[in-house]
Amino acid sequence: MALKAYWGRRIASSLLVLAVVLVLNFFLFRILPGDPVSAIIDPRFSPQAKEELAALFGLDRPMGEQFLLYVKQMLTFNFGVSFLSQRPVWDEIRSRLPNTLILLSSAMAISALLGIYLGVIAAAKRGGFIERLVLWAGAISFSFPSFFIQLVMLLLFAFAMPIFPLRGSVSIPPPPPGWPAMIDYIWHMVLPVSSLVILGFGSWALYVRNLMVKVLGEDFVFLARAKGLPQRLILWRHAFRSILPPIVTIIFLSLPGVVSGAVITETVFSLHGVGRFLLESVTGQDYPAAGAAFFLLALLTVACNLLADLAYGFVDPRIGLERKMER
Amino acid sequence: MLAKRFLRSVVFATCGIAIFVAAACGVDVDAIRGPKIEELYLVIIRDPDAQLLALEKGQIDLLSDITRPVDIERLASNEELSLSLAQGFHAFFLGFNIRKAPWDRVELRRAIWQAIPRNQLVRDIFSGYSAPLSTFLPPASPYCAEDLEAPPYDLGSARRTLQEAGWRYSNGFLVPPGEDLPLKPMKILSPTAQVAPTTAELAQRITASLRELGLPMDVEPVDFSTLIARLDEHAFDSYVLAWQLSRDPDSLYAFFHSSMDVKGGYNICGIHDDELDAALEALRWAPDEEDARLAARRAQKLLSEKVPMVPIYSRYFVTALRKEWKGAVTTRIATADNVWSLLAMEPEGKMRPFYWCLPEEPRNLNPFTASSAYDWQVLGLIYDTLLTADPETLEDLPWLARDWKVETVSSGDGQVTRLSFILRDDVLWQDGEPFTAKDVAATISFLKEHRVPRFWDAVSDVEAVTVKGNHEITITMKNTSYWHLHQIGGLPILPAWQLASLESWQIWQPIRMIHPQKRNLTMLVGTGPFVFSEYRQGEYVRLVRNDLFWLMSR
């Protein structure tokens, strides 16, 4: 019963967050200085022509009417038409999602797996080569801007040694569909994904190492060692399992980022992704596009938070037990 | 070392212009037939460094608008590339809010013009790849009165001018005539260094010059949207802004006529001057080119006296082309990235696709709502206009119209402009249908009836359109203005049958719709030299040669 009440409260608070985001999304963009029409600075575009453009965008309607239309569009997932492209916003997002999902989910998965593995090993073998590598990788990923690493990679592996392509996700002219197209796509994604892995695995490794170092000094690990359990079992079954909840939290909270894209990576490697779409929508004051994108991101963030809560119960039985004891 | 580098840059820039002048003498656009290119890819590469690498690696053939001096120098030393440099229509101004003190005092504005070392700024910041601007129109404009004298840099003289007008100095800062206290601190609005690094640097340098003159100025870097909003609300002291102007002097009316000091107007400085208004009205409503030229000169003369803005510099345009492509048309005012080049160019040896870099996504390929230069980089090759401009002189040239006439005729109480066009009779649409005057009439009527914002200024004054036979059309305007010729002559013409059945022009997606008769075409059907073939979002736009194009040898 208490568990039901707990989830009821969680879902209600999530819906409240979404409602707040929905309202803020509408008003924030309109409170910001300027509007999509005044942003046009072309002396050949007269004030009368600007009025016609405002009418085309529906900005001449009363604010209340605009708000109601916006709420209806968001709740029905029919996000209207982008001011910049005059195409349905949903089509715009959908055309960009595959590249972004593949780029960021593969980069995140590889960075997380590599980083977690190296972090655990570094904690187990303190002072060794792996620990030094982890500390260096962490320092590099925090110290160098991503565009620098990515441009260096482009210069080295696409220009000086042209192993990988310089741009995009497809060769020009494109290869025939099927396997050749798929191989061509993977070939194009190698550099962007590996650049994100280089930039990302260090922070994962550092984080896991620090957690593990703390856990390896705790009583239950001493007990396991005293029982004569093998080191591998102690590391992965006992110590690592106990740090899973914060890792799961980070993974779930990173998921919306997988959809929101990576502006700099998309720019350097000329990839058609959601990141640039978001940036252009905000800077170009494309209200329908920006509103829809932020609403979807908020929805995803709230859903991922709920999923993270659910996942806790699976990775750490103590959490479920605590809730039962609360009863 | 720096001096040597600067000299090298200036020599290069000067030589570049000299080469263009020489090249321009040989351009005979009447002799051009084409296009010879069979397949044209507009390749989307956003990052400027990646664009350079792609050019040097041979993955693109043409890269336009190279702005960084260091890149120009690097490409100039590449033997596989030829660079073309031209004066463009770029103009950068320092503007004032004349609605309030102290900017309402003309002697102060004149002194500021004298106190800014424009030549030095251009040398330091652009290594010579820009020209100091002394006029209110870019030098490439045929209406630019370059002979009007701009005051040379002379800080001492600027100070004397102010002192003679009653200004004095207190602790190094200026005190206006009749006042006891020096000027209060003021700001120059500028885009942030992140968004526009050179503009931000220029703003700093201009501020330093104004402080030397005795003005307590500081730079206020703001986000671009904020900058535009502040200008719109008149909440500023002064500002710096770059403009992309056109061959016609229409910017003068937009920038300086009192009727344009409204929300959404471009009279940002807020000048209201009867004498200037009269000159600008004479320019806007000039019945013929001769009157237009005289009025443009008169307006520029008044502006150089009243100085509502201070012209600072005009950027050169630099384009790099792989040398294996022959026949590019370059002039003093046009780099290799023009339609004449695309008609005339062919590769050495075997024909291959031509790759042209697009620095941004062409997000909207609907000719009614497309607004960015990148959208029109594509659409401009598919749709044609009635007239075009000579790449050397910018004079009108026949295109879809082989002849035209501008008349001032009596109508009702007053006089109006009547434009008559005789159309070419050998033009076919890309689907094989003949192009006729009905298409022109349908385009103008559609744009006016539906109040299409992008073209509203061109068609709002159209009173009547009369078609005479298949190849003659007369357009009567509501008033008198020579510029109607360029506005109507510059409209993209669409097929009448398409317009007749088009309902939701606002969300029309012609590239996603198959042509009802020709299954290999989309609904993006023009009369231009290239046919739309494929748009792969984020990757490229593929165009193929229009074998029915009227400049093809048939």
Interface residues (C-beta under 8 A of the other chain):
Chain A: L32 P33 G34 V37 S38 A39 I40 I41 D42 P43 R44 F45 S46 P47 Q48 A49 K50 E51 E52 L53 A55 L56 V81 S82 L84 S85 Q86 R87 P88 S95 R96 N99 L151 L154 L155 A158 F159 P162 L166 R167 G168 S169 V170 I172 P173 P174 T267 V268 F269 S270 L271 H272 G273 R276 T283 Q285
Chain B: Y41 V43 I44 I45 R46 D47 D49 A50 L53 A54 E56 K57 Q59 D223 F224 S225 T226 I228 A229 R230 D232 L241 W243 Q244 L245 S246 D250 S251 A254 F255 M260 V262 K263 G264 G265 Y266 P353 Y355 E361 R363 N364 N366 T369 S371 R451 V452 P453 R454 W456 D457 S460 Q506 I507 Q509 R536 Q537 G538 E539 Y540 R542
